[in-house]
Amino acid sequence: MSIFKLIGGVIFDVALFGGLLFLPAGTLDWWRAWVFVGVVCFGAAASIASLARAKDGLLEERFKLPIQKGQPLVDKILLILLISAYLGLIALIPLDVFRFHLTAKPGPSVSSLGLVLFVLGWWIMTLALRENPFASAVVRHQKERHQTVIDTGVYGVVRHPMYASAIPLLIGMPLWLESYAAAILAIIPIGMLIVRIFVEEKFLKQELAGYGAYTERVRHRLIPFVW
């Protein structure tokens, strides 16, 4: 993959978070947001550098559009709603912090825990991407890439480590940026991810050889020893 495309991916991530945080805030005087954008920049660069060596076109797959041929209609709808909820959650944080003041701000220890959770989620996500060359953003059977079931690494712990990583990401981000309200409303995109798990598993059991057996070997979907 072109180095310019990889750099563009990092710039896009930083611009997305920066725009959704600073524009609704109406100010650049927000040190927590600057720290957060810096963490995103470093994390995105480190992840892409790590995955740049991945074989089988993982990054090419991840850079594809979120609506693709062979994707079930229900997943197209769910993905659009999920992306909207995710972007809306990010934009809600500055609106709450600077304008609405819906709840009291978390204390320094809780907000610091939020940053730790965000970094933890990003780390789990990177581990999942490194392990699974078929980790597409959409639900589809990648016949052209000869997709197989991945059951090693974090995929031997839970069946959906990418979704598992989203939980600390979605909760940790608003906690660090001092919005309890957004942290509570993170339940909306998390709930959509849970619904998507059922859609994805039903599809893969029908389309991907060996996936049914995989669900018997790895019993937990999202949280080890819980569910």
C-alpha positions as CSV (number, residue, x, y, z in Angstrom):
1,M,0.0,0.0,0.0
2,S,1.2,3.5,-0.8
3,I,3.0,5.3,2.1
4,F,1.0,8.4,1.1
5,K,-2.3,6.5,1.6
6,L,-1.1,5.3,5.0
7,I,-0.1,8.9,6.1
8,G,-3.5,10.1,4.7
9,G,-5.2,7.6,7.0
10,V,-3.4,9.0,10.1
11,I,-4.2,12.6,9.0
12,F,-7.9,11.6,8.5
13,D,-8.2,10.1,12.0
14,V,-6.6,13.2,13.6
15,A,-8.8,15.6,11.5
16,L,-11.9,13.6,12.3
17,F,-11.4,13.7,16.1
18,G,-10.1,17.2,16.1
19,G,-13.0,18.6,14.0
20,L,-15.7,16.8,16.0
21,L,-14.2,18.0,19.3
22,F,-13.0,21.5,18.7
23,L,-15.7,22.8,16.3
24,P,-18.6,22.1,18.7
25,A,-16.5,23.3,21.6
26,G,-16.0,26.7,19.8
27,T,-12.5,27.0,21.2
28,L,-9.0,25.5,20.9
29,D,-8.3,26.2,24.6
30,W,-9.0,22.6,25.7
31,W,-5.8,20.8,26.8
32,R,-7.5,17.5,27.4
33,A,-8.7,17.4,23.8
34,W,-5.2,18.2,22.6
35,V,-3.8,15.4,24.7
36,F,-6.4,13.1,23.3
37,V,-5.8,14.1,19.7
38,G,-2.1,13.5,20.3
39,V,-2.8,10.0,21.6
40,V,-4.9,9.3,18.6
41,C,-2.2,10.5,16.3
42,F,0.5,8.4,18.0
43,G,-1.8,5.4,18.2
44,A,-2.9,5.6,14.6
45,A,0.7,6.0,13.4
46,A,1.9,3.1,15.6
47,S,-0.9,0.8,14.5
48,I,-0.5,1.5,10.8
49,A,3.3,1.1,11.1
50,S,2.7,-2.2,12.8
51,L,0.1,-3.4,10.3
52,A,1.9,-2.1,7.2
53,R,3.9,-5.3,7.2
54,A,0.8,-7.4,7.4
55,K,0.2,-9.8,4.5
56,D,-2.9,-10.7,2.5
57,G,-4.0,-7.1,2.0
58,L,-5.4,-6.3,5.5
59,L,-4.9,-2.5,5.2
60,E,-6.3,-2.5,1.7
61,E,-9.4,-4.2,3.1
62,R,-9.7,-1.8,6.0
63,F,-9.5,1.2,3.7
64,K,-12.5,0.1,1.6
65,L,-15.8,1.9,1.8
66,P,-18.2,0.8,4.6
67,I,-20.8,-0.3,2.0
68,Q,-19.8,-3.1,-0.2
69,K,-21.0,-5.7,-2.6
70,G,-22.0,-9.0,-0.9
71,Q,-22.8,-7.2,2.4
72,P,-26.2,-8.1,3.8
73,L,-28.7,-5.3,3.7
74,V,-29.3,-5.4,7.5
75,D,-25.5,-4.9,8.0
76,K,-25.5,-1.9,5.7
77,I,-28.3,-0.3,7.8
78,L,-26.6,-1.3,11.1
79,L,-23.3,0.1,10.0
80,I,-24.7,3.4,8.9
81,L,-26.5,3.7,12.2
82,L,-23.4,2.7,14.1
83,I,-21.1,5.2,12.4
84,S,-23.7,7.9,13.0
85,A,-24.0,7.0,16.7
86,Y,-20.2,7.0,17.0
87,L,-19.7,10.4,15.4
88,G,-22.6,11.8,17.3
89,L,-21.1,10.5,20.6
90,I,-17.8,12.3,19.9
91,A,-19.6,15.6,19.0
92,L,-21.7,15.3,22.2
93,I,-18.7,15.5,24.4
94,P,-17.7,19.1,23.7
95,L,-21.4,20.1,23.6
96,D,-21.8,18.7,27.1
97,V,-18.5,20.0,28.5
98,F,-18.8,23.6,27.1
99,R,-22.5,24.2,26.6
100,F,-25.1,21.8,28.1
101,H,-23.4,20.7,31.3
102,L,-25.7,17.7,31.6
103,T,-23.8,16.1,34.5
104,A,-21.0,16.9,36.9
105,K,-17.5,16.4,35.6
106,P,-15.6,13.2,36.6
107,G,-12.7,13.7,39.0
108,P,-9.1,13.5,38.0
109,S,-8.7,9.8,38.9
110,V,-11.8,8.8,36.9
111,S,-10.9,10.9,33.9
112,S,-7.3,9.5,34.0
113,L,-8.8,6.0,34.1
114,G,-10.7,7.0,30.9
115,L,-7.5,7.7,29.0
116,V,-6.1,4.3,30.2
117,L,-9.3,2.6,29.0
118,F,-9.0,4.3,25.6
119,V,-5.4,3.2,25.1
120,L,-6.3,-0.3,26.3
121,G,-9.1,-0.5,23.7
122,W,-6.8,0.7,20.9
123,W,-4.2,-1.9,21.9
124,I,-6.7,-4.7,21.8
125,M,-8.0,-3.5,18.4
126,T,-4.4,-3.5,17.0
127,L,-3.8,-7.0,18.4
128,A,-7.0,-8.2,16.6
129,L,-6.0,-6.6,13.3
130,R,-2.6,-8.1,13.4
131,E,-4.0,-11.5,14.0
132,N,-6.8,-11.4,11.5
133,P,-6.0,-10.5,7.9
134,F,-9.7,-10.7,7.1
135,A,-10.8,-8.1,9.6
136,S,-13.1,-6.2,7.3
137,A,-15.1,-3.2,8.4
138,V,-18.2,-4.9,6.8
139,V,-19.9,-8.2,7.2
140,R,-19.2,-10.2,4.0
141,H,-17.6,-13.5,2.8
142,Q,-14.3,-12.5,1.3
143,K,-14.2,-15.3,-1.3
144,E,-11.7,-13.4,-3.5
145,R,-9.2,-13.4,-0.6
146,H,-9.9,-17.1,0.3
147,Q,-11.1,-16.2,3.7
148,T,-10.6,-18.7,6.5
149,V,-11.6,-18.8,10.2
150,I,-9.1,-17.2,12.5
151,D,-8.9,-18.7,16.0
152,T,-5.5,-17.7,17.2
153,G,-4.3,-14.9,19.5
154,V,-7.1,-12.8,20.8
155,Y,-9.6,-14.7,18.6
156,G,-8.9,-17.7,20.8
157,V,-10.2,-15.7,23.8
158,V,-13.4,-14.1,22.4
159,R,-14.9,-14.4,19.0
160,H,-15.2,-10.6,18.5
161,P,-12.1,-8.9,19.9
162,M,-12.6,-5.9,17.6
163,Y,-16.0,-5.3,19.1
164,A,-14.6,-6.0,22.6
165,S,-12.0,-3.3,22.1
166,A,-14.7,-0.8,21.3
167,I,-16.1,-0.9,24.8
168,P,-13.1,0.7,26.6
169,L,-12.6,3.0,23.6
170,L,-16.2,4.3,23.7
171,I,-16.3,4.7,27.5
172,G,-12.8,5.8,28.1
173,M,-12.9,8.7,25.5
174,P,-15.7,10.7,27.2
175,L,-14.4,10.0,30.7
176,W,-11.0,11.5,29.8
177,L,-12.7,14.5,28.2
178,E,-14.9,14.9,31.3
179,S,-18.4,14.0,30.1
180,Y,-20.3,11.5,32.2
181,A,-23.3,12.0,30.0
182,A,-21.4,10.9,26.9
183,A,-19.9,7.9,28.8
184,I,-23.5,6.8,29.7
185,L,-24.8,7.3,26.2
186,A,-21.9,5.1,24.9
187,I,-24.4,2.3,25.6
188,I,-26.1,3.2,22.3
189,P,-23.2,2.3,19.9
190,I,-22.2,-0.6,22.2
191,G,-25.8,-1.9,22.0
192,M,-25.6,-1.7,18.2
193,L,-22.4,-3.6,18.2
194,I,-24.1,-6.4,20.2
195,V,-26.9,-6.5,17.6
196,R,-24.3,-6.7,14.9
197,I,-22.6,-9.6,16.5
198,F,-25.8,-11.7,16.0
199,V,-26.1,-10.6,12.4
200,E,-22.5,-11.3,11.7
201,E,-22.5,-14.7,13.3
202,K,-25.6,-15.8,11.6
203,F,-24.1,-14.8,8.2
204,L,-20.7,-16.4,8.8
205,K,-22.2,-19.7,10.0
206,Q,-24.0,-19.9,6.7
207,E,-21.2,-18.6,4.4
208,L,-17.8,-19.4,6.0
209,A,-16.7,-23.0,6.3
210,G,-15.7,-23.9,9.8
211,Y,-17.2,-20.9,11.6
212,G,-19.9,-23.0,13.3
213,A,-17.2,-25.2,14.8
214,Y,-15.2,-22.2,15.8
215,T,-18.2,-20.9,17.9
216,E,-18.2,-24.3,19.7
217,R,-14.5,-24.0,20.5
218,V,-14.5,-20.4,21.6
219,R,-17.6,-20.0,23.7
220,H,-17.6,-16.3,24.6
221,R,-18.5,-13.6,22.1
222,L,-17.4,-10.4,23.7
223,I,-16.2,-10.7,27.3
224,P,-14.2,-13.7,28.6
225,F,-16.1,-15.9,31.0
226,V,-19.1,-13.6,30.8
227,W,-20.7,-13.6,27.3
